[in-house]
Amino acid sequence: MTDVLIVLAKVVLALIWTLLLALFLTWVERKESAVMQDRIGANRASVFGLRLFGLFQPFADAIKMLFKEDFAPAFSQRALHWLAPMFSFFFVSVTLVAVPFGDAIRLFGRRIPLQVVDLNAALLFVLAMLSLGIYGILVSGWASNSRYALLGSLRGAAQLISYEVALGLSLVGLIMVFPSLRLSEIVRFQGGLLFGFLPKWGIFLQPLGFVAFFLAGMAETKRVPFDMPEGESEIIGFYTEYGGLKFGLFMFTDFLEVILLAALATTLFFGGWQVPWLGAGGFSFPWGGSVKVAPWAVAALQVLAFNLKVFFFCWLQILIRWTYPRFRYDQVMDFGWKFLVPLGTANILVTGLILVLK
Amino acid sequence: MKKSWVIFKEILRGGWITTRHFTVNMVFHTLRLFGIKTRRKGAVTIQYPDEIKPLAPRHKSLHRILRRENGLPQCVACMMCATVCPSECLFIEAGETDDPEVQKYPSRFVVDLNRCCFCGFCVEACPVDAIRMDTGEIRLAADARAGLELPLVKR
């Protein structure tokens, strides 16, 4: 009973964390793009005259979305049209189940890992769920029964499946280096030291793998440099026939994917919740010094470190999204098949050679 | 190969430019948030209804008719402005005055801002310097078209 309650609480907390972060990412995106372009950005939404740099803007947007007409065209296939945004949203949000937010903490004599489910093949689970996310796009295009939406969804499916290959290949090197597919094990393994001073993070073990992973992941989020499926300003995308909250779900999914990619990059390549040189008892620096830290403070620092890393990668992705113009479609395909796939393969080769020679 | 290297370099340069803008602007935003006066602002935005940029002296805004010392409009209803107006937005009705020196005055002088293109030809055409476009009134809006047909001379 208590176990069920604990899992339920963890699910609710993880969902709240994700949704709040996604909600405020819309604000961060508007503000960050504004600051990059010497503007100010949304700052007018106020509650009782309190503006707080427009922090209430996401809520205003959400309320607007809620009260819009829930429109489905007469020629659409109702049930699928209704299901497609749910697919998109579900498969992305369920992936975050596997991400460890922190080390296990002790509470009332119980050992509670700060992770919703500790799957033993979590890495494969994540990749599988990312692939299933394509169904949201395909089904939405098909159910809309509109040529533009269908073409958009086919573009999207082709792009996502191509980059699925690159994403998988970029992680093979990581699987060769790390002892387990369990994300908690992977993070724990990254607590070690390389050459006695460098944290044993994935980025130092697999720099090429990280480049391939991050670029392929950016393509998976289908945001601007790779927004073939959508192309909001020129070509018509797969959610053309959607409005109101259903469209909102698609948009929200994009932000969830940004968070997911940030969380995965953090977990796999940047040590997850590991703080450099922080062990269970406190810091022990490679240059000899050591600082004692209380166990609760260690846990708090680790959760904080995870959050900061995730924020950084969200920031980086938004920066990239607002810096680069969109690829042409053939360029997207070239980039995926002729650059990322060979890069991932070369990475596997080099990793294998080093592992054999070691 | 050489081309892809150039592309790669340019990609990095673009990222560097936006990162620099972000960082520099953030520094100034933060300094100003904590009340430290800086000469430069974090953004070039002018928050319009709250702060209004002063208009340039050569700006063109809503028309006005200058008055004589006795309060009569300086306009002599010669129709020069209505003739030169490319948008045909000036409607003048001449009236007679008691003053033999002046003879005519506009009993009605309406500018139709639905049509006006703010070219300023009327100001240049006026032989007696009676019409000017320097009221500084640029927030011209109305619920209906009739609201923008402004009588410049009150009867």
Contacts between the chains, C-beta under 8 A, distances in Angstrom:
chain1	res1	chain2	res2	distance
A	32	B	22	6.8
A	34	B	43	7.2
A	35	B	21	7.5
A	35	B	22	5.4
A	35	B	25	4.7
A	35	B	26	6.0
A	35	B	29	7.0
A	35	B	42	7.1
A	35	B	43	7.3
A	36	B	18	4.9
A	36	B	21	5.1
A	36	B	22	4.7
A	36	B	25	7.5
A	37	B	21	7.3
A	38	B	21	6.7
A	38	B	25	6.3
A	38	B	42	7.9
A	38	B	43	5.4
A	38	B	44	5.0
A	38	B	45	7.9
A	39	B	43	5.4
A	39	B	44	7.4
A	39	B	45	5.4
A	40	B	42	8.0
A	40	B	43	4.7
A	40	B	45	4.4
A	40	B	47	7.2
A	319	B	15	7.2
A	319	B	18	6.1
A	319	B	19	6.5
A	319	B	22	6.9
A	320	B	15	7.1
A	322	B	18	6.7
A	323	B	14	5.3
A	323	B	15	5.6
A	323	B	17	7.8
A	323	B	18	4.4
A	324	B	11	7.0
A	324	B	14	6.4
A	324	B	15	8.0
